[in-house]
Structure formats: C-alpha cells, structure tokens
Amino acid sequence: MRIEGDASLEELPNFSSMLCNNDGKIVVDLQFDLDEQRIRTIKGSAKGHVFMTCQRCLEPVEVAVEASYNLATAFSEEQAKTLPRGYDPLITAEEEVELLAVVEEELILSLPLVPGHADCSIQTSFGEPETAEKDTDQSNPFRVLAQLKADKTSN
C-alpha cells in the first residue's frame, strides 16, 4: 500500500516549533509492505521548504528539508534487536502507529544544526563586517608561548 499527500506545518507541532513561521507544506510519501521475512516495513520520504531563523543575522532563511526512512515495526526492544540490518526499528506496543509523529521525528532529525544564509554578512559592534580572514598571528593564543620559547633559547 502507498500513501502520498501533503502535510501542513500546523499538523507537525514539534517540527514547526523549530521554525520561524508555519508557512509551507511537507510532501509525504509512505509505502507499507511485508518483506521476504514477513516483517512489516514502512519506507518513504518527506520533503519540503521551510523557514528557520538565520543564526548570524536573525532573519528568516529558507531551508530545504528532506527525510527518508526505512522502518520495520517491532513490538518490543528484544524484537527490535533481531531485525535485519538496514532497517531502523519502529517500536510500538500497539497495532496502530501515529504516522505523522513518525514523519515529524524524521524531519526534526533532518534540520540543520545552525541554519544560516550562505552569503550572510553581519556587522560587528565596531561597524565593520566580520570576515573569516583574521590575522592568524593576532588570533593565535600560543603566539606568546612561542615568543617566550624563542627568548629562552636566545639567552
């Protein structure tokens, strides 16, 4: 069986709490099957574009999210340990599974740790743009130790 559809961000409260707005949707594709060992599997993907807060300038930045999953259902930790490699266990004590919660967890894992614009240039407190090219001698904390060592060997 296959289910395809769109999920609004309002239906994914934990995921949307990490975003700066709830505009957008996630395209979800779920395939349910029994493998050759008669294990229930859920394969699929979820993808979309969302807006997070840039951690440099604090403005919204568009982020492409994509999660793919290959799950096998298990009813206990012991049964999950016996699943073949290649499957991530989906441990459930009941026959019913909240599918949006599973998709939401996978999407949360796909978010970047530090979202930001690729060309973001922030201003320092001195009014000059911050650059990645700093003088290595000034920022090297071991420069003083090297100088002391050089003074000691010359004496």
N, C-alpha and C positions, 0 to 999 in steps of 0.2 A: 504494500500500500504506500502511496505517496501523497503528501500534503504540501502544497505550495500556497503561499499567501504573504500578505503584508501585516506587520505588527506595528502599531503606533507606539511611540516612546512613552506615552501615558500608561500603556499596558505593562511597561517594564520599569517599575518604580525604583528599584535598586540601581539599575543601569542609568536611568535618566537623572538620578540624584548626582551623578558624577559629571553631568553635562551642564552647560551654561544656559541651555533652553531646551524645550521639549518639541521643537520643530523637527520634523523629519519622520522617516519610517524605516523599518528594517524589513528586508525581503528574506523570508524564511523558507527553506526547502528541507523537508523531513521525509526520509524513506524508512519504512518499517519492514523488517524481513526476519526470516529464520535462516541461520547459516547452515552449513552441512552438518554441524553437530547439534542442530536444533536449539541453538541459543538465540534468544530474541535480541535483535540489534536495531539500533537507530543510527542512521547515517544521514549526514546532511550538512547544510551550511546556512549561515545568516550573514547578511552584509547590508551596508548602507553608509550614508554620510551623516555625521553628527557634528555638533559644535561644542568644543571644550574651551576652557579658558587658557590662553597662552600664558605660560609661567614666566615670561620675560616682560611683556607689556600689559598683561591682564586684559587683553581684548579677545573677542571670540576668534577661534581658529577652526577651520573645517578639517575634520579628521575622517579618513576612510576606515571603517571597521569591517573586519571580515573574520568570522569564526567558522571553522569546520570541525566536525565531530564524528567520531566512530565509537559509539557506545554499545555496551552489552549489558542487559539487565541482570542483576543478581539480587537475591532476597536476603543475603547475609554477607558479613565480612569474609567468612570462610569460603562461601561460594564465589565471591569476587576474586579471591586468591587463586582459584582454579581456572579462571578464564584464560583463553589463549592470548598470547602477546598480540599487540595490535589493537586491542580493544581497551577503551577506558571504561571502568566499571560504573554503572549507574545503580547504586544500591537503593532499593525500595522495599519496604515491608508490605506494601500493598500491590494489588494488580494495577491500580491506576497511577499514572505519573502526570504531574503538572508540567506539561511540555513547555509553556512559556518560561517557567522558572529555570528549566534546564538550558534553554536558549539564552536566557538572561545571564546566567552564570558564565557561559562560554563567551558571551560578548564582553562581559566585565574583564575577563582574562585577556581579551584581545586589545584593550585600550592601551595607549602609550602611557608610560610612567610619567613622563614630563612632556606634555603637549606644548608645541610652540610653532611659530611661523618660521619658515626656512630662512627668510630674509629680515628677521626682526632686528631692529637696531634700537636699543633703549638708550636713554640719556642717563649719565651718571649724575651724582649730586653736584659735580663741578661743571656740568653743562656740556661736556664733551662726549661724543658717542663712545660707548665701551667697545673695545676691539679685542680680538683674540690674540693679536700680536703684541704682547707686552715684552719689555726688555727683560731677557732671561737673567741678566746679572742682578737686576733690582729685585726680581721676584724669587730668586734662589735663596732659601734660608740657610744654606750651607756655605754661602759666599764668605761669611765671617770666619767660619772654621777653616776654610781654605787659606784665607789671609793669615790667620794665626799659625797654621802649619808652615806656610812659606816664611814667616818671620822667624819661627823657631829653627828652621833648617839653615837660614842665612846667618844666625848667630853662632 
